[in-house]
Amino acid sequence: MGFLATTGAFALVYVAARLAAFFYRLLSPVRLDIKKIGEWALVTGSTDGIGRAYAIELAKRGLNIILISRTKEKLEQVAKEIQNTNSTVQVKTVAVDFTKDSSIYTTIREQIRGLDIGILINNVGMSYEYPEFFDKVENGAKLVNDMIRCNVDSVAYLTQMILPDMLKNRRGLIVNVSSVSGLRPVPLLALYSGSKGFVDLFSRSLAAECATRGVLVQSLCPGFVVSKLSGIRKSSLFSPTPEQFVKSALNRVALPFTTGYWAHELQDFGQSLLPEFLSNKATMLFLGGVRAKALKKRSKTQ
Ligand SMILES: NC(=O)c1ccc[n+]([C@@H]2O[C@H](COP(=O)([O-])OP(=O)(O)OC[C@H]3O[C@@H](n4cnc5c(N)ncnc54)[C@H](OP(=O)(O)O)[C@@H]3O)[C@@H](O)[C@H]2O)c1
């Protein structure tokens, strides 16, 4: 076979394999009886966006909820909202700031002692104020500290705290919220991309470790979802509301890796076919535009 024919054959096999994985993730109907996994679900970053939607949806399905976020008033508000619509569900709130030192995990451990936690949603996360070159980020050392603690440490520490009991009971579900930004380089959001890359690989490694031990672990890698963090205010085909997104993601909880939403699967599939240098160029162009707009807006308000 000539060089061109061999290269063509390899390319075809590669695209066919990617397509097979894509359709499997898109179509595999994995419905679990979530209530049987345990009595309590713990959700971090649960006063807004995706985390809040998880807490509300899991409560609707009969689980007691532990809400963990930074702001006490917002926690109480979400707790009230849950209890007003699900009077039999118990709600506990823990106010901690995940950018603080590891003593917050002692606080959390004390608050959840003795609870049968079947589901852990490691959702809390932060990003840049606007896309920026890593060397030009204002207060760069603080961003490094805060983002690693919030996006990386929270996932590892809480998993380390809760997984052993799940394994002992041979039941449990851990959803670690990464991002499509963790699946390939994202110039101008380098630290965010790296932190989400950690979450993805950590989760998929753990999923394989736990596969035969009764505990499901999922790396959840969404594209854009309407939220404060994304800055997207109106839903569209590729940017669902948190409620739409979570309903869809909960139908895919048994997959060790998923974007959680059909349109994000399409987006990820398309991006995975692009050579990295092209993907980097396109991202630089797009996020460079977002950066320029943000800098212009800033200079006007200063
Ligand atoms: N939205 C997207 O397009 C998108 C796409 C891919 C991945 N993700 C990931 O999805 C997760 C949720 O994002 P989101 O868009 O739903 O965010 P969001 O709407 O901004 O909500 C963030 C939540 O996290 C809490 N939080 C933020 N910083 C915290 C801290 N230092 N300590 C404790 N709690 C803190 C907030 O609590 P307070 O109310 O107290 O601030 C809030 O409840 C993140 O991990 C994000 O990286 C989001």
The ligand as an SDF file (V2000), in Angstrom:
LIG
                    3D

 48 52  0  0  0  0  0  0  0  0999 V2000
  -20.7250   27.5250   33.5300 N   0  0  0  0  0  0  0  0  0  0  0  0
  -19.9660   26.9770   32.6070 C   0  0  0  0  0  0  0  0  0  0  0  0
  -20.0260   27.3390   31.4210 O   0  0  0  0  0  0  0  0  0  0  0  0
  -19.0160   25.8830   32.9820 C   0  0  0  0  0  0  0  0  0  0  0  0
  -18.4280   25.1430   31.9400 C   0  0  0  0  0  0  0  0  0  0  0  0
  -17.5520   24.1230   32.2600 C   0  0  0  0  0  0  0  0  0  0  0  0
  -17.2850   23.8350   33.5810 C   0  0  0  0  0  0  0  0  0  0  0  0
  -17.8590   24.5770   34.5670 N   0  0  0  0  0  0  0  0  0  0  0  0
  -17.5300   24.2350   35.9530 C   0  0  0  0  0  0  0  0  0  0  0  0
  -18.7290   24.0270   36.6540 O   0  0  0  0  0  0  0  0  0  0  0  0
  -18.5540   24.3630   38.0260 C   0  0  0  0  0  0  0  0  0  0  0  0
  -19.6660   25.2850   38.4580 C   0  0  0  0  0  0  0  0  0  0  0  0
  -19.6190   26.4500   37.6720 O   0  0  0  0  0  0  0  0  0  0  0  0
  -20.8520   27.4640   37.5540 P   0  0  0  0  0  0  0  0  0  0  0  0
  -20.7370   28.0640   36.2260 O   0  0  0  0  0  0  0  0  0  0  0  0
  -22.0990   26.8060   37.9630 O   0  0  0  0  0  0  0  0  0  0  0  0
  -20.4000   28.5650   38.6380 O   0  0  0  0  0  0  0  0  0  0  0  0
  -21.2310   29.7170   39.3700 P   0  0  0  0  0  0  0  0  0  0  0  0
  -22.6040   29.8520   38.8120 O   0  0  0  0  0  0  0  0  0  0  0  0
  -20.3500   30.9110   39.3820 O   0  0  0  0  0  0  0  0  0  0  0  0
  -21.3860   29.1670   40.8710 O   0  0  0  0  0  0  0  0  0  0  0  0
  -20.2600   28.9620   41.6530 C   0  0  0  0  0  0  0  0  0  0  0  0
  -20.6640   28.3880   42.9950 C   0  0  0  0  0  0  0  0  0  0  0  0
  -19.4610   28.0890   43.7040 O   0  0  0  0  0  0  0  0  0  0  0  0
  -19.4110   28.8190   44.9180 C   0  0  0  0  0  0  0  0  0  0  0  0
  -18.0490   29.2790   45.1410 N   0  0  0  0  0  0  0  0  0  0  0  0
  -17.2790   30.0030   44.3070 C   0  0  0  0  0  0  0  0  0  0  0  0
  -16.0830   30.2150   44.8630 N   0  0  0  0  0  0  0  0  0  0  0  0
  -16.0930   29.6140   46.0670 C   0  0  0  0  0  0  0  0  0  0  0  0
  -15.1640   29.4900   47.1210 C   0  0  0  0  0  0  0  0  0  0  0  0
  -13.9570   30.0440   47.0460 N   0  0  0  0  0  0  0  0  0  0  0  0
  -15.5100   28.7990   48.2250 N   0  0  0  0  0  0  0  0  0  0  0  0
  -16.7510   28.2510   48.3410 C   0  0  0  0  0  0  0  0  0  0  0  0
  -17.6790   28.3410   47.3720 N   0  0  0  0  0  0  0  0  0  0  0  0
  -17.3630   29.0230   46.2570 C   0  0  0  0  0  0  0  0  0  0  0  0
  -20.3510   29.9760   44.7270 C   0  0  0  0  0  0  0  0  0  0  0  0
  -20.7410   30.3510   46.0330 O   0  0  0  0  0  0  0  0  0  0  0  0
  -21.0280   31.8670   46.4760 P   0  0  0  0  0  0  0  0  0  0  0  0
  -22.3840   32.0710   45.9950 O   0  0  0  0  0  0  0  0  0  0  0  0
  -20.9230   31.9170   47.9270 O   0  0  0  0  0  0  0  0  0  0  0  0
  -20.0250   32.7010   45.7550 O   0  0  0  0  0  0  0  0  0  0  0  0
  -21.4370   29.3570   43.8660 C   0  0  0  0  0  0  0  0  0  0  0  0
  -22.3280   28.6230   44.6610 O   0  0  0  0  0  0  0  0  0  0  0  0
  -17.1480   24.9640   38.1320 C   0  0  0  0  0  0  0  0  0  0  0  0
  -16.2660   23.9890   38.5870 O   0  0  0  0  0  0  0  0  0  0  0  0
  -16.8210   25.3410   36.6960 C   0  0  0  0  0  0  0  0  0  0  0  0
  -15.4420   25.3460   36.4570 O   0  0  0  0  0  0  0  0  0  0  0  0
  -18.7210   25.5790   34.3020 C   0  0  0  0  0  0  0  0  0  0  0  0
  1  2  1  0
  2  3  2  0
  2  4  1  0
  4  5  1  0
  4 48  2  0
  5  6  2  0
  6  7  1  0
  7  8  2  0
  8  9  1  0
  8 48  1  0
  9 10  1  0
  9 46  1  0
 10 11  1  0
 11 12  1  0
 11 44  1  0
 12 13  1  0
 13 14  1  0
 14 15  2  0
 14 16  1  0
 14 17  1  0
 17 18  1  0
 18 19  2  0
 18 20  1  0
 18 21  1  0
 21 22  1  0
 22 23  1  0
 23 24  1  0
 23 42  1  0
 24 25  1  0
 25 26  1  0
 25 36  1  0
 26 27  1  0
 26 35  1  0
 27 28  2  0
 28 29  1  0
 29 30  1  0
 29 35  2  0
 30 31  1  0
 30 32  2  0
 32 33  1  0
 33 34  2  0
 34 35  1  0
 36 37  1  0
 36 42  1  0
 37 38  1  0
 38 39  2  0
 38 40  1  0
 38 41  1  0
 42 43  1  0
 44 45  1  0
 44 46  1  0
 46 47  1  0
M  CHG  2   8   1  16  -1
M  END
$$$$
